[in-house]
Amino acid sequence: MKDVVELRTPITLKNIREIVVGDWLELSGVILTGRDAALPKLVSSIKNGQPAVNIQGMVIMHTAVSDAGISPTTSNKEEIEESIPFLSQEGVRIHLGKGALSEKTVDALNQFNSIYAVTPPAAALLTSKVKNRKVAAFEEEGMEAIHALEVSRLPCIVASAHGKTIY
């Protein structure tokens, strides 16, 4: 079995360069969440010169946040996958979700020095890794708002990096 790569946010370009497809990661620090409703709003806020949150070196997990916990949603939903290239270009280093991404998105991840990792759809395990949470932007979206989660050793597997993919 491979060694686990432990990373703390903010994620650096050096971190990204050292990661390969198939690596097991444990993420700690503050990560952001977003999905269908909030990610297009985040993209618009950045394009309008008024970013809702700082995304430099961040991890964005494709999930809603509720009292029941967190669990990844499918990352190839149109509103989510369309946001990945732009958010990568603007500084997001790791996109975290589930499912395969298009070749176009994998190429954009490579171009903008970002990676895509998948996490098990095991809400109890993932929720146990969340130490604190707060709404960071778009509170009107309820559980689909952008949240800032403080996590400790959140597990994931690198699915797409440097133009390669496990899919």
SEZA-108149 format. One record per residue (C-alpha): residue number from 1; x, y, z; residue in three letters. Coordinates in nm, 3 decimals. Example, Ala and Ser with C-alpha at 12.3 -4.5 7.8 and 13.67 -1.06 7.14 Angstrom:
BEGIN
 num       u       v       w residu
   1   1.230  -0.450   0.780    ala
   2   1.367  -0.106   0.714    ser
***
This chain:
BEGIN
 num       u       v       w residu
   1   0.000   0.000   0.000    met
   2   0.118   0.352  -0.078    lys
   3   0.204   0.594   0.196    asp
   4  -0.062   0.851   0.279    val
   5   0.025   1.205   0.169    val
   6  -0.078   1.449   0.442    glu
   7  -0.162   1.799   0.318    leu
   8  -0.268   2.114   0.499    arg
   9  -0.443   2.408   0.337    thr
  10  -0.348   2.631   0.170    pro
  11  -0.221   2.382  -0.090    ile
  12   0.095   2.493  -0.272    thr
  13   0.205   2.437  -0.631    leu
  14   0.491   2.229  -0.489    lys
  15   0.233   2.003  -0.321    asn
  16   0.048   1.960  -0.650    ile
  17   0.364   1.882  -0.847    arg
  18   0.450   1.597  -0.606    glu
  19   0.108   1.428  -0.625    ile
  20   0.029   1.151  -0.875    val
  21  -0.289   0.969  -0.975    val
  22  -0.366   0.700  -0.719    gly
  23  -0.206   0.879  -0.423    asp
  24  -0.398   0.855  -0.098    trp
  25  -0.437   1.197   0.063    leu
  26  -0.543   1.317   0.405    glu
  27  -0.648   1.681   0.400    leu
  28  -0.639   1.908   0.705    ser
  29  -0.712   2.275   0.757    gly
  30  -0.996   2.482   0.614    val
  31  -1.165   2.363   0.296    ile
  32  -1.461   2.510   0.110    leu
  33  -1.777   2.337  -0.005    thr
  34  -1.994   2.408  -0.304    gly
  35  -2.219   2.243  -0.556    arg
  36  -2.487   2.315  -0.818    asp
  37  -2.633   2.634  -0.669    ala
  38  -2.329   2.805  -0.517    ala
  39  -2.041   2.731  -0.755    leu
  40  -2.183   2.932  -1.049    pro
  41  -2.239   3.222  -0.806    lys
  42  -1.880   3.193  -0.684    leu
  43  -1.754   3.205  -1.044    val
  44  -1.968   3.515  -1.112    ser
  45  -1.846   3.691  -0.798    ser
  46  -1.483   3.640  -0.905    ile
  47  -1.550   3.749  -1.264    lys
  48  -1.719   4.064  -1.127    asn
  49  -1.411   4.148  -0.922    gly
  50  -1.579   4.084  -0.588    gln
  51  -1.483   3.730  -0.485    pro
  52  -1.722   3.591  -0.225    ala
  53  -1.435   3.397  -0.062    val
  54  -1.059   3.362  -0.102    asn
  55  -0.989   3.053  -0.311    ile
  56  -0.609   3.075  -0.335    gln
  57  -0.460   2.735  -0.251    gly
  58  -0.800   2.603  -0.148    met
  59  -0.977   2.272  -0.169    val
  60  -1.339   2.281  -0.284    ile
  61  -1.546   1.977  -0.192    met
  62  -1.855   1.917  -0.405    his
  63  -2.107   1.866  -0.127    thr
  64  -2.392   2.026   0.059    ala
  65  -2.361   2.069   0.435    val
  66  -2.644   1.971   0.667    ser
  67  -2.695   1.850   1.019    asp
  68  -2.688   1.498   0.874    ala
  69  -2.330   1.555   0.759    gly
  70  -2.134   1.576   0.436    ile
  71  -2.096   1.339   0.146    ser
  72  -1.970   1.411  -0.206    pro
  73  -2.206   1.479  -0.492    thr
  74  -2.133   1.388  -0.852    thr
  75  -1.873   1.630  -0.986    ser
  76  -1.969   1.596  -1.351    asn
  77  -2.302   1.772  -1.303    lys
  78  -2.307   2.060  -1.552    glu
  79  -2.301   2.347  -1.299    glu
  80  -2.019   2.186  -1.102    ile
  81  -1.795   2.062  -1.383    glu
  82  -1.826   2.389  -1.577    glu
  83  -1.688   2.579  -1.275    ser
  84  -1.377   2.361  -1.234    ile
  85  -1.154   2.509  -1.510    pro
  86  -1.220   2.870  -1.408    phe
  87  -1.181   2.806  -1.035    leu
  88  -0.857   2.617  -1.104    ser
  89  -0.726   2.908  -1.310    gln
  90  -0.812   3.142  -1.022    glu
  91  -0.631   2.941  -0.754    gly
  92  -0.827   2.635  -0.637    val
  93  -0.571   2.353  -0.612    arg
  94  -0.788   2.049  -0.529    ile
  95  -1.145   1.975  -0.638    his
  96  -1.296   1.698  -0.426    leu
  97  -1.602   1.497  -0.525    gly
  98  -1.701   1.174  -0.697    lys
  99  -1.729   1.040  -1.049    gly
 100  -1.538   1.083  -1.373    ala
 101  -1.470   1.421  -1.533    leu
 102  -1.457   1.499  -1.905    ser
 103  -1.128   1.497  -2.093    glu
 104  -1.166   1.874  -2.140    lys
 105  -1.185   1.926  -1.762    thr
 106  -0.890   1.692  -1.697    val
 107  -0.689   1.896  -1.948    asp
 108  -0.789   2.221  -1.773    ala
 109  -0.684   2.080  -1.435    leu
 110  -0.344   2.003  -1.584    asn
 111  -0.314   2.345  -1.750    gln
 112  -0.397   2.532  -1.428    phe
 113  -0.195   2.316  -1.183    asn
 114  -0.493   2.169  -1.001    ser
 115  -0.600   1.813  -0.928    ile
 116  -0.924   1.625  -0.877    tyr
 117  -0.961   1.376  -0.594    ala
 118  -1.246   1.147  -0.498    val
 119  -1.363   1.055  -0.155    thr
 120  -1.575   0.765  -0.038    pro
 121  -1.949   0.835  -0.025    pro
 122  -1.945   0.751   0.346    ala
 123  -2.114   1.039   0.524    ala
 124  -2.038   0.915   0.876    ala
 125  -1.665   0.884   0.808    leu
 126  -1.638   1.219   0.630    leu
 127  -1.850   1.403   0.887    thr
 128  -1.628   1.270   1.168    ser
 129  -1.336   1.459   1.009    lys
 130  -1.513   1.799   1.033    val
 131  -1.408   1.993   1.343    lys
 132  -1.587   2.323   1.277    asn
 133  -1.808   2.469   1.007    arg
 134  -1.952   2.806   0.911    lys
 135  -2.131   2.958   0.615    val
 136  -1.873   3.147   0.408    ala
 137  -2.091   3.281   0.124    ala
 138  -2.438   3.263  -0.033    phe
 139  -2.624   3.190   0.291    glu
 140  -2.951   3.215   0.096    glu
 141  -2.867   2.878  -0.064    glu
 142  -2.913   2.699   0.269    gly
 143  -2.727   2.369   0.285    met
 144  -2.589   2.437  -0.067    glu
 145  -2.422   2.762   0.045    ala
 146  -2.044   2.785   0.035    ile
 147  -1.925   2.661   0.375    his
 148  -1.581   2.678   0.530    ala
 149  -1.508   2.347   0.702    leu
 150  -1.218   2.291   0.935    glu
 151  -1.119   1.930   0.871    val
 152  -0.864   1.692   1.012    ser
 153  -0.730   1.405   0.802    arg
 154  -1.017   1.398   0.550    leu
 155  -0.941   1.097   0.326    pro
 156  -0.941   1.103  -0.053    cys
 157  -0.772   0.945  -0.355    ile
 158  -0.621   1.143  -0.642    val
 159  -0.832   1.066  -0.950    ala
 160  -0.694   1.320  -1.201    ser
 161  -0.353   1.487  -1.197    ala
 162  -0.108   1.613  -1.458    his
 163  -0.333   1.514  -1.750    gly
 164  -0.381   1.155  -1.629    lys
 165  -0.691   1.000  -1.474    thr
 166  -0.798   0.676  -1.307    ile
 167  -1.115   0.672  -1.516    tyr
***
